[in-house]
Amino acid sequence: MNDRTSGPERAEREELARLLPAPAERDLPPGRHLHHKDTLMHLIDQDGERATARPRPRLLRPAVLLPAAGLALGGVLLTTLAVTGQDSGPAPSAGGTAAAAPQGAAVLLERIASVAGKSDEQTVTGDQFVYVRTLQSVNEGDFGGPMKLGKPGEREVWMSQKPGPVIDEGLIHQDGRYYPITVGVPDGETSVGYPAGLNRPTYAWLASLPTDPDVLLQRLTSEITRDQDARDTPAEDRDRAQDAFDAIGELLMETVMPPKTAAALYKAAAKIPGVSVDSDAVDAAGRPGIGVARDDTRTGWRTAWIFDSTTLEYLGSRTYLFRDTEMGKKGSLLSKSAVLERAVVDALRDRPSTGKPSTTT
């Protein structure tokens, strides 16, 4: 049969085919199963049945992978660790070729964007909840010591879709227990809730984002910078390109994404300098795929978003060291995740498989 694909389309297809890994004939070696994103500082607090959270401080280094709202979880307070370093460059540009990702990553991200843009649009109301079930591995090592990655554990999260501001943001089910996500900043005898936005990305807020990738990238960069300014983060401690990459990665994780927004985010990621292809990534569920990665030169780790090599569906993420650091040796896995299920449900503890709330405490 003759191949009737046009020259440019054929070239793009051949380029993508070159990037995709060959089908595995054997299990990947242990070193390939390495990944992390974020270091967790464990401070024990035996009081709490209820996990209380402040609005998460966005994109400190390393960002906390576990909760979507940076919270105290079952007596273990998850915090972030500020890492200083040199700014690796200016904010991502509005689309100049010098600031774009390398050609291989750009081609892959364009194909991923095309697939994501064709998924089904959903109707989500403010009184519903986004449900996401994942596998996640986190650090079990001592604070200040080398990383010790735990076994993947299942986590369920229900996130309120109210436009806000809200105090009760949602619910987490992990390690056999439920933990309310309570956000807000004390204001006298009351608490100020958190509105929908970059720190609480509801479906409606995501759908409201600009779909032009240049404008979207500028919007994200502006919001991240404003958040850092509010925390008085010195300009020399910022890597705006890495911040943009991390922000997009977090938006992909525990949300239900509008198709047009997802496509725009992937196209925006193609404009971030330093984005590359990680050709044989494996998620926390053991699913091999192809990764879109970026190296954080200040911390020494590489974070990759992992996609199915055939369908280009988002699978999860991994982060691992690309050089020796005090956290471990080059290649050491720092964190990994896998998205198992996403849905929109009508109430806390509803699950799409049953449609009924769980009575487990």
Sine and cosine of phi, psi and omega as CSV:
sin_phi,cos_phi,sin_psi,cos_psi,sin_omega,cos_omega
0.00,0.00,0.72,-0.70,0.00,-1.00
-0.96,0.29,0.61,-0.79,0.08,-1.00
-1.00,0.04,0.93,-0.36,-0.07,-1.00
-1.00,-0.09,0.16,0.99,0.01,-1.00
-0.90,0.43,0.69,-0.73,-0.01,-1.00
-0.92,0.40,0.30,-0.95,-0.02,-1.00
-0.80,0.60,-0.84,0.55,0.00,-1.00
-0.88,0.48,-0.66,0.76,-0.01,-1.00
-0.92,0.40,-0.64,0.76,0.01,-1.00
-0.90,0.43,-0.66,0.75,0.00,-1.00
-0.89,0.47,-0.66,0.75,0.01,-1.00
-0.91,0.42,-0.67,0.74,0.00,-1.00
-0.90,0.43,-0.67,0.74,0.01,-1.00
-0.92,0.40,-0.59,0.81,0.04,-1.00
-0.90,0.43,-0.70,0.72,0.02,-1.00
-0.91,0.42,-0.66,0.75,0.01,-1.00
-0.87,0.49,-0.59,0.81,0.02,-1.00
-0.91,0.41,-0.56,0.83,-0.05,-1.00
-0.97,0.23,-0.53,0.85,-0.08,-1.00
-0.94,0.35,0.62,-0.78,-0.01,-1.00
-0.95,0.33,0.49,-0.87,0.07,-1.00
-0.93,0.37,0.49,-0.87,0.03,-1.00
-0.82,0.57,0.72,-0.70,-0.06,-1.00
-0.95,0.32,0.72,-0.70,0.06,-1.00
-0.98,-0.21,-0.10,1.00,0.00,-1.00
-0.44,-0.90,0.17,-0.98,0.05,-1.00
-0.91,0.41,0.55,-0.84,0.05,-1.00
-0.93,0.36,0.56,-0.83,0.06,-1.00
-0.90,0.44,0.39,-0.92,-0.08,-1.00
-0.81,0.58,-0.57,0.82,-0.03,-1.00
-0.89,0.46,-0.37,0.93,-0.02,-1.00
-0.98,0.21,-0.28,0.96,-0.08,-1.00
-1.00,-0.03,0.39,0.92,-0.05,-1.00
-1.00,-0.07,0.61,-0.79,0.10,-0.99
-0.05,-1.00,0.51,-0.86,0.10,-0.99
-0.41,-0.91,0.23,-0.97,0.11,-0.99
-0.73,-0.69,-0.56,0.83,-0.21,-0.98
-0.46,-0.89,0.60,-0.80,0.01,-1.00
-1.00,-0.06,0.71,-0.71,-0.02,-1.00
-0.95,-0.30,0.74,-0.68,0.09,-1.00
-0.99,-0.15,0.85,-0.53,-0.12,-0.99
-0.98,-0.17,0.92,-0.39,0.09,-1.00
-0.90,-0.44,0.86,-0.51,-0.14,-0.99
-0.98,0.18,0.74,-0.67,0.06,-1.00
-0.67,-0.75,0.96,-0.28,-0.13,-0.99
-0.99,0.14,-0.07,1.00,-0.11,-0.99
-0.95,0.32,-0.61,0.79,-0.48,-0.88
-1.00,-0.03,0.87,-0.49,0.32,-0.95
-0.98,0.19,-0.42,0.91,-0.09,-1.00
-0.94,-0.34,0.76,-0.65,0.01,-1.00
-1.00,-0.02,0.88,-0.48,-0.03,-1.00
-0.98,-0.21,0.62,-0.79,-0.06,-1.00
-0.66,-0.75,0.63,-0.78,0.23,-0.97
-1.00,0.09,0.30,-0.95,0.14,-0.99
-0.84,0.55,0.74,-0.67,-0.17,-0.99
-0.91,0.41,0.70,-0.71,0.11,-0.99
-0.94,0.34,0.90,-0.44,-0.18,-0.98
-0.94,0.33,0.77,-0.63,0.31,-0.95
0.87,0.49,0.55,0.83,0.27,-0.96
-0.93,0.37,0.36,-0.93,0.02,-1.00
-0.98,-0.18,0.82,-0.57,-0.17,0.98
-0.99,0.11,0.50,-0.87,0.01,-1.00
-0.97,0.25,0.56,-0.83,-0.01,-1.00
-0.97,0.25,0.81,-0.58,-0.03,-1.00
-0.98,0.20,-0.59,0.81,-0.20,-0.98
-0.89,0.45,-0.97,0.24,-0.13,-0.99
-0.99,0.17,0.42,-0.91,0.09,-1.00
-0.99,0.17,-0.08,1.00,-0.04,-1.00
-0.73,-0.69,0.28,0.96,0.07,-1.00
0.85,0.53,0.97,0.24,-0.26,-0.97
-0.75,-0.67,0.25,-0.97,0.11,-0.99
-0.99,0.14,0.78,-0.62,-0.20,-0.98
-0.83,-0.55,0.95,-0.30,0.11,-0.99
0.83,0.56,0.70,0.72,0.01,-1.00
1.00,0.07,-0.13,0.99,0.04,-1.00
-0.95,-0.33,0.91,-0.42,-0.05,-1.00
-1.00,0.10,0.88,-0.48,0.02,-1.00
-1.00,-0.09,0.87,-0.49,0.00,-1.00
-0.83,-0.56,-0.02,-1.00,0.01,-1.00
-0.87,-0.49,0.37,-0.93,-0.08,-1.00
-0.89,-0.45,0.90,-0.43,0.00,-1.00
-0.96,0.27,0.77,-0.64,0.01,-1.00
-0.88,-0.48,0.85,-0.53,0.00,-1.00
-1.00,0.07,0.31,-0.95,0.01,-1.00
0.16,-0.99,-0.03,-1.00,-0.03,-1.00
-1.00,0.06,0.60,-0.80,0.09,-1.00
-0.91,0.41,0.82,-0.58,-0.08,-1.00
-0.98,0.18,0.00,1.00,0.02,-1.00
0.39,-0.92,0.01,-1.00,0.00,-1.00
-0.95,0.31,0.15,-0.99,0.07,-1.00
-0.87,0.49,0.49,-0.87,0.04,-1.00
-0.79,0.62,0.71,-0.70,-0.06,-1.00
-0.98,0.22,0.07,-1.00,-0.02,-1.00
-0.99,0.11,0.32,0.95,0.14,-0.99
0.80,-0.60,0.16,0.99,0.05,-1.00
-0.90,0.44,0.53,-0.85,-0.08,-1.00
-0.90,0.44,-0.48,0.88,-0.02,-1.00
-0.91,0.41,-0.43,0.90,-0.06,-1.00
-0.99,-0.15,-0.04,1.00,-0.06,-1.00
-0.98,0.22,0.33,-0.94,0.09,-1.00
-0.91,0.41,0.38,-0.92,0.10,-1.00
-0.81,0.58,0.41,-0.91,-0.15,-0.99
-0.83,0.56,-0.66,0.75,-0.02,-1.00
-0.87,0.49,-0.71,0.70,0.01,-1.00
-0.93,0.38,-0.62,0.78,0.00,-1.00
-0.89,0.45,-0.67,0.74,0.03,-1.00
-0.89,0.46,-0.72,0.69,-0.01,-1.00
-0.89,0.46,-0.71,0.71,-0.02,-1.00
-0.91,0.41,-0.57,0.82,0.06,-1.00
-0.90,0.43,-0.64,0.77,0.03,-1.00
-0.93,0.37,-0.66,0.76,0.05,-1.00
-0.88,0.47,-0.67,0.74,0.02,-1.00
-0.88,0.47,-0.64,0.77,0.00,-1.00
-0.89,0.45,-0.67,0.74,0.03,-1.00
-0.92,0.38,-0.72,0.69,-0.04,-1.00
-0.88,0.47,-0.60,0.80,-0.02,-1.00
-0.93,0.37,-0.27,0.96,-0.03,-1.00
-0.99,-0.13,0.02,1.00,0.02,-1.00
-0.96,0.28,0.18,-0.98,-0.12,-0.99
-0.97,0.23,0.70,-0.72,0.13,-0.99
-0.96,0.27,0.57,-0.82,0.01,-1.00
-0.89,-0.46,0.42,-0.91,0.14,-0.99
-0.98,-0.21,0.88,-0.48,-0.05,-1.00
-0.80,-0.60,0.82,-0.57,-0.01,-1.00
-0.99,-0.16,0.28,-0.96,-0.07,-1.00
-0.92,0.40,-0.31,0.95,0.00,-1.00
-0.99,-0.12,0.15,0.99,0.04,-1.00
-0.99,-0.17,0.02,-1.00,-0.02,-1.00
-0.73,-0.68,0.63,-0.78,0.16,-0.99
-1.00,0.07,0.79,-0.62,-0.01,-1.00
-0.93,-0.36,0.77,-0.63,0.06,-1.00
-0.69,-0.72,0.76,-0.64,0.05,-1.00
-0.92,-0.38,0.79,-0.62,-0.07,-1.00
-0.70,-0.71,0.24,-0.97,0.29,-0.96
-0.95,-0.32,0.70,-0.71,0.00,-1.00
-0.62,-0.79,0.64,-0.76,0.11,-0.99
-0.91,-0.41,0.70,-0.72,-0.03,-1.00
-0.75,-0.66,0.18,-0.98,-0.03,-1.00
-0.93,0.36,0.77,-0.64,0.09,-1.00
-0.91,-0.42,0.16,0.99,0.01,-1.00
-0.98,0.20,0.17,-0.99,0.03,-1.00
-0.96,0.28,0.55,-0.83,0.03,-1.00
-0.87,0.49,0.75,-0.66,-0.01,-1.00
1.00,0.05,-0.16,0.99,0.00,-1.00
-0.98,-0.18,-0.08,-1.00,0.01,-1.00
-0.93,0.37,0.36,-0.93,0.02,-1.00
-0.92,0.38,0.60,-0.80,0.14,-0.99
-0.68,-0.73,0.98,-0.20,-0.11,-0.99
-0.98,0.20,0.79,-0.61,0.04,-1.00
-0.98,0.18,0.15,-0.99,0.05,-1.00
-0.94,0.35,0.49,-0.87,0.02,-1.00
-0.87,0.50,0.71,-0.70,0.06,-1.00
-0.83,-0.55,0.54,-0.84,-0.03,-1.00
-0.98,0.18,0.61,-0.79,0.00,-1.00
-0.67,-0.74,0.71,-0.70,0.11,-0.99
-0.88,-0.47,0.61,-0.79,0.03,-1.00
-0.68,-0.73,0.67,-0.74,0.11,-0.99
-0.89,-0.45,0.85,-0.52,-0.06,-1.00
-0.90,-0.43,0.80,-0.60,0.01,-1.00
-0.87,0.49,0.62,-0.78,0.03,-1.00
-0.97,-0.25,0.17,0.99,0.07,-1.00
-0.89,0.45,0.63,-0.77,-0.01,-1.00
-0.91,0.41,-0.36,0.93,0.11,-0.99
1.00,0.00,-0.11,-0.99,-0.02,1.00
-0.93,0.38,0.56,-0.83,0.00,-1.00
-0.84,-0.55,0.43,-0.90,0.11,-0.99
-0.99,-0.15,-0.75,0.67,0.04,-1.00
-1.00,-0.03,0.98,-0.20,-0.12,-0.99
-0.99,0.13,-0.51,0.86,-0.05,-1.00
0.17,-0.99,-0.48,-0.88,-0.14,-0.99
-0.49,-0.87,0.60,-0.80,0.08,-1.00
-0.86,-0.51,0.67,-0.74,0.14,-0.99
-0.89,-0.46,0.89,-0.46,-0.06,-1.00
-0.39,-0.92,0.60,-0.80,0.01,-1.00
0.82,0.57,0.57,0.82,0.08,-1.00
0.98,0.19,0.14,0.99,-0.04,-1.00
-0.72,-0.69,0.35,-0.93,0.06,-1.00
-0.97,-0.25,0.68,-0.73,-0.02,-1.00
-0.77,-0.64,0.92,-0.39,0.06,-1.00
-0.90,0.44,0.60,-0.80,0.11,-0.99
-0.99,-0.15,0.96,-0.27,0.01,-1.00
-0.94,-0.33,0.84,-0.54,-0.05,-1.00
-0.87,-0.49,0.21,-0.98,0.03,-1.00
0.78,-0.62,0.37,-0.93,-0.02,-1.00
-0.91,-0.41,0.79,-0.62,0.01,-1.00
-0.84,0.55,0.69,-0.72,0.02,-1.00
-0.69,-0.73,1.00,0.05,-0.11,-0.99
0.94,0.33,-0.82,-0.57,0.00,-1.00
-0.99,-0.11,0.06,1.00,0.01,-1.00
-0.88,-0.48,0.10,-0.99,0.07,-1.00
-0.83,-0.55,0.65,-0.76,0.04,-1.00
-1.00,-0.04,0.87,-0.50,-0.04,-1.00
-0.96,0.27,0.04,-1.00,-0.07,-1.00
-0.92,-0.39,0.81,-0.59,-0.01,-1.00
-0.98,0.18,0.20,-0.98,0.13,-0.99
-0.90,0.44,0.60,-0.80,-0.02,-1.00
0.21,-0.98,-0.33,-0.94,-0.05,-1.00
-0.87,0.49,-0.56,0.83,0.01,-1.00
-1.00,0.09,-0.23,0.97,0.04,-1.00
-0.58,-0.81,0.97,0.23,-0.17,-0.99
-0.98,0.18,1.00,-0.07,0.09,-1.00
-0.97,0.23,0.25,-0.97,0.02,-1.00
-0.88,0.48,-0.67,0.74,-0.01,-1.00
-0.90,0.43,-0.64,0.77,0.01,-1.00
-0.92,0.39,-0.68,0.73,0.04,-1.00
-0.86,0.50,-0.66,0.75,0.00,-1.00
-0.92,0.40,-0.39,0.92,-0.03,-1.00
-0.99,0.11,-0.17,0.99,-0.04,-1.00
-0.94,0.35,0.50,-0.86,0.05,-1.00
-0.89,0.45,0.58,-0.82,-0.02,-1.00
-0.99,-0.15,-0.12,0.99,0.16,-0.99
-0.96,0.29,0.85,-0.53,-0.13,-0.99
-0.88,0.47,-0.56,0.83,0.03,-1.00
-0.92,0.40,-0.72,0.69,0.00,-1.00
-0.92,0.40,-0.64,0.77,0.00,-1.00
-0.89,0.46,-0.70,0.72,-0.01,-1.00
-0.90,0.44,-0.64,0.77,0.06,-1.00
-0.90,0.44,-0.63,0.78,0.01,-1.00
-0.89,0.45,-0.73,0.68,0.01,-1.00
-0.89,0.46,-0.71,0.71,0.00,-1.00
-0.87,0.49,-0.66,0.75,0.00,-1.00
-0.90,0.43,-0.69,0.72,-0.03,-1.00
-0.93,0.36,-0.62,0.78,0.04,-1.00
-0.90,0.44,-0.71,0.71,-0.01,-1.00
-0.89,0.46,-0.66,0.75,0.03,-1.00
-0.89,0.45,-0.63,0.77,0.03,-1.00
-0.91,0.41,-0.66,0.75,0.03,-1.00
-0.92,0.40,-0.62,0.78,0.04,-1.00
-0.88,0.48,-0.62,0.78,0.01,-1.00
-0.90,0.43,-0.46,0.89,0.03,-1.00
-1.00,-0.08,0.11,0.99,0.01,-1.00
0.84,0.55,0.65,0.76,0.06,-1.00
-0.98,0.22,0.85,-0.52,-0.01,-1.00
-0.87,0.50,0.58,-0.82,-0.03,-1.00
-0.85,0.52,-0.55,0.84,-0.04,-1.00
-0.95,0.32,-0.23,0.97,0.03,-1.00
-1.00,-0.04,0.10,1.00,-0.09,-1.00
-0.96,-0.28,0.61,-0.79,0.19,-0.98
-0.83,-0.55,1.00,-0.09,-0.16,-0.99
-0.91,0.42,-0.55,0.83,0.04,-1.00
-0.91,0.41,-0.68,0.73,0.04,-1.00
-0.92,0.40,-0.63,0.78,0.04,-1.00
-0.86,0.51,-0.68,0.73,0.00,-1.00
-0.90,0.43,-0.68,0.74,0.02,-1.00
-0.89,0.46,-0.70,0.71,0.01,-1.00
-0.90,0.43,-0.63,0.77,-0.01,-1.00
-0.88,0.47,-0.70,0.71,0.02,-1.00
-0.90,0.43,-0.67,0.74,0.01,-1.00
-0.87,0.50,-0.64,0.77,0.03,-1.00
-0.93,0.37,-0.60,0.80,0.03,-1.00
-0.91,0.41,-0.48,0.88,-0.03,-1.00
-0.97,0.22,-0.29,0.96,-0.25,-0.97
-0.99,0.13,-0.95,0.32,-0.13,-0.99
-0.93,-0.35,0.84,0.54,0.07,-1.00
-0.66,-0.75,0.26,-0.97,0.32,-0.95
-0.97,-0.25,0.87,-0.50,-0.22,-0.98
-0.98,-0.19,0.78,-0.62,0.14,-0.99
-0.86,0.50,0.67,-0.74,-0.09,-1.00
-0.83,0.56,-0.71,0.70,-0.04,-1.00
-0.91,0.42,-0.59,0.81,0.03,-1.00
-0.93,0.37,-0.70,0.72,0.02,-1.00
-0.85,0.52,-0.72,0.69,0.01,-1.00
-0.87,0.50,-0.68,0.74,-0.01,-1.00
-0.92,0.40,-0.62,0.78,0.01,-1.00
-0.90,0.44,-0.66,0.75,0.02,-1.00
-0.93,0.38,-0.62,0.79,0.05,-1.00
-0.93,0.38,-0.58,0.82,0.06,-1.00
-0.91,0.41,-0.63,0.78,0.01,-1.00
-0.88,0.48,-0.52,0.85,0.02,-1.00
-0.91,0.41,-0.27,0.96,-0.02,-1.00
-0.99,-0.11,-0.01,1.00,0.01,-1.00
-1.00,0.10,0.82,-0.58,0.01,-1.00
-0.90,0.43,0.60,-0.80,0.07,-1.00
1.00,-0.01,-0.05,1.00,0.02,-1.00
-0.97,0.25,0.69,-0.72,-0.09,-1.00
-0.65,-0.76,0.01,-1.00,0.01,-1.00
-0.98,-0.19,0.75,-0.66,0.11,-0.99
-0.95,-0.33,0.98,-0.19,-0.34,-0.94
-0.98,0.22,-0.30,0.96,-0.01,-1.00
-0.65,-0.76,0.88,0.47,0.02,-1.00
-0.99,0.14,0.44,-0.90,0.02,-1.00
-0.73,-0.68,0.74,-0.67,-0.03,-1.00
-1.00,0.04,-0.03,-1.00,-0.08,-1.00
-0.92,0.39,-0.32,0.95,0.04,-1.00
-1.00,0.00,0.08,1.00,0.00,-1.00
0.99,0.14,0.20,0.98,-0.03,-1.00
-1.00,0.07,0.86,-0.50,0.03,-1.00
-0.97,0.22,0.47,-0.88,0.02,-1.00
-0.27,-0.96,-0.29,-0.96,0.04,-1.00
-0.90,-0.44,0.66,-0.75,-0.12,-0.99
-0.93,-0.36,0.49,-0.87,0.20,-0.98
-0.94,-0.34,0.89,-0.46,-0.23,-0.97
-0.79,-0.61,0.30,-0.95,0.16,-0.99
-0.53,-0.85,0.64,-0.77,0.03,-1.00
-1.00,0.00,0.78,-0.62,0.15,-0.99
-1.00,0.00,0.98,-0.20,-0.13,-0.99
-0.93,0.36,-0.34,0.94,0.01,-1.00
-0.97,0.24,-0.61,0.79,-0.08,-1.00
-0.98,-0.19,-0.34,0.94,0.03,-1.00
1.00,0.06,0.31,0.95,0.03,-1.00
-0.85,-0.53,0.42,-0.91,0.03,-1.00
-0.92,-0.38,0.77,-0.64,0.07,-1.00
-0.94,-0.35,0.74,-0.67,-0.01,-1.00
-0.80,-0.60,0.72,-0.69,0.21,-0.98
-1.00,0.05,0.72,-0.70,-0.13,-0.99
-0.95,-0.31,0.72,-0.70,-0.02,-1.00
-0.80,-0.60,0.55,-0.83,0.09,-1.00
-0.87,0.49,0.76,-0.65,-0.09,-1.00
-0.92,0.39,-0.38,0.92,-0.02,-1.00
-0.99,-0.12,-0.78,0.63,-0.08,-1.00
-1.00,0.00,-0.29,0.96,-0.07,-1.00
0.90,0.43,0.36,0.93,0.09,-1.00
-0.97,0.25,0.61,-0.79,0.04,-1.00
-0.92,0.40,0.78,-0.62,-0.01,-1.00
-0.96,-0.27,-0.66,0.75,-0.07,-1.00
0.21,-0.98,-0.46,-0.89,-0.02,-1.00
-0.50,-0.86,0.25,-0.97,0.12,-0.99
-0.50,-0.87,0.46,-0.89,0.08,-1.00
-0.69,-0.73,0.70,-0.71,-0.02,-1.00
-0.55,-0.84,0.33,-0.95,-0.03,-1.00
-0.97,0.23,0.74,-0.67,0.08,-1.00
-0.98,-0.19,0.03,1.00,0.14,-0.99
-0.46,-0.89,0.29,-0.96,0.06,-1.00
-0.92,0.39,0.72,-0.69,0.08,-1.00
-0.64,-0.77,0.01,-1.00,0.06,-1.00
-0.91,0.41,-0.26,0.97,0.01,-1.00
-0.99,0.14,-0.32,0.95,-0.02,-1.00
0.38,-0.92,-0.07,-1.00,-0.01,-1.00
-1.00,0.10,0.36,-0.93,0.07,-1.00
-0.79,0.61,0.72,-0.69,-0.02,-1.00
1.00,-0.07,-0.20,0.98,-0.02,-1.00
-0.91,0.41,0.73,-0.68,0.00,-1.00
-0.98,0.18,0.77,-0.64,-0.03,-1.00
-0.98,-0.21,-0.60,0.80,0.09,-1.00
-0.29,-0.96,0.33,-0.94,0.08,-1.00
-0.42,-0.91,0.44,-0.90,-0.02,-1.00
-0.56,-0.83,0.29,-0.96,0.07,-1.00
-0.51,-0.86,0.78,-0.62,0.07,-1.00
-1.00,0.07,0.84,-0.54,-0.03,-1.00
-0.98,-0.21,-0.51,0.86,-0.08,-1.00
-0.33,-0.94,0.64,-0.77,0.10,-0.99
-0.73,-0.68,0.59,-0.80,0.02,-1.00
-0.26,-0.97,0.15,-0.99,0.14,-0.99
-0.90,-0.43,0.80,-0.60,-0.05,-1.00
-0.81,-0.58,0.21,-0.98,-0.13,-0.99
-1.00,-0.05,-0.27,0.96,-0.07,-1.00
-0.46,-0.89,0.37,-0.93,0.11,-0.99
-0.85,0.53,0.65,-0.76,-0.01,-1.00
0.97,0.25,-0.08,1.00,0.17,-0.98
-0.90,0.43,0.60,-0.80,0.09,-1.00
-0.81,-0.58,0.63,-0.77,-0.04,-1.00
-0.89,0.45,-0.45,0.89,-0.02,-1.00
-0.95,0.31,-0.46,0.89,-0.04,-1.00
-0.90,-0.44,-0.47,0.88,-0.05,-1.00
0.96,0.28,0.12,0.99,-0.05,-1.00
-0.80,-0.60,0.52,-0.86,0.04,-1.00
-0.91,0.41,0.53,-0.85,0.12,-0.99
-0.99,0.13,0.57,-0.82,0.03,-1.00
-0.98,-0.17,0.03,1.00,0.00,-1.00
-0.92,0.40,0.67,-0.75,0.02,-1.00
-0.99,-0.13,0.00,0.00,0.00,0.00
